[in-house]
Amino acid sequence: MHFLQYVVVSIADIADIQLLLAWFVCSYSMLLLAVTYVVPLTVLAVTYTCVGLELWGSKTIGERTAGQDETLKSKRKVPKLISPPL
């Protein structure tokens, strides 16, 4: 008789197991999404922002020549090129 006590599983126990399994699958999916998509996207966005700000805000020291003016104009175009279209 003691063996049957361990073999018989109630419907409530099966529902709890299914709920736990659904929670595990959902948690795993969210973790996988964060690790493979959100974190790399955030790193890229921060990196591109830092590069764009560095190029946009760079100033020359001393007197500027015509060549430096052209370089400065081309540097100011780069952040516009790397920014996504809205």
C-alpha positions in Angstrom: 0.0 0.0 0.0 2.9 2.4 0.7 4.1 2.0 -2.9 0.8 3.2 -4.3 1.0 6.4 -2.2 4.2 7.4 -4.2 2.9 6.4 -7.6 -0.4 8.3 -7.5 0.0 11.9 -8.5 -2.9 14.2 -8.1 -4.1 16.6 -10.8 -3.0 19.6 -8.5 0.6 18.3 -8.5 0.6 18.0 -12.4 -0.8 21.6 -12.6 2.0 22.8 -10.3 4.6 21.0 -12.4 3.2 22.5 -15.6 3.2 26.0 -14.0 6.8 25.6 -12.9 7.8 24.4 -16.3 6.1 27.3 -18.0 7.8 29.7 -15.7 11.2 28.1 -16.4 10.6 28.3 -20.2 9.5 32.0 -20.0 12.5 32.9 -17.8 14.9 31.1 -20.1 13.5 32.9 -23.1 13.8 36.3 -21.5 17.4 35.6 -20.4 18.3 34.5 -23.9 16.7 37.6 -25.4 18.6 39.8 -23.1 22.0 38.1 -23.6 21.8 37.8 -27.4 19.9 40.9 -28.3 19.4 43.6 -25.7 23.0 43.7 -24.3 24.8 43.7 -27.7 22.4 46.4 -29.0 22.9 48.5 -26.0 26.7 48.2 -26.3 26.6 49.2 -29.9 24.3 52.1 -29.3 26.6 53.5 -26.5 29.7 53.0 -28.6 28.2 54.7 -31.7 27.0 57.6 -29.5 30.5 58.0 -28.0 32.2 58.0 -31.4 29.6 60.4 -32.9 30.0 62.8 -30.0 33.8 62.6 -30.2 33.8 63.4 -33.9 31.1 66.1 -33.7 32.7 68.0 -30.8 36.3 67.8 -31.9 38.0 71.2 -32.4 41.3 72.1 -33.9 44.0 73.9 -31.9 45.4 77.2 -33.2 44.7 78.7 -36.6 42.7 76.6 -39.1 43.8 76.2 -42.7 41.7 75.3 -45.7 42.7 71.7 -45.4 41.6 71.6 -41.8 38.3 73.1 -42.7 37.6 70.4 -45.2 38.6 67.7 -42.6 36.3 69.3 -40.1 33.4 69.3 -42.6 33.9 65.7 -43.4 34.1 64.8 -39.7 30.8 66.6 -39.1 29.2 64.4 -41.8 30.2 61.2 -40.1 27.7 61.3 -37.2 24.9 61.9 -39.7 26.0 58.9 -41.7 26.1 56.5 -38.7 22.8 57.7 -37.2 19.8 55.6 -38.1 17.1 57.1 -40.2 14.0 58.2 -38.3 
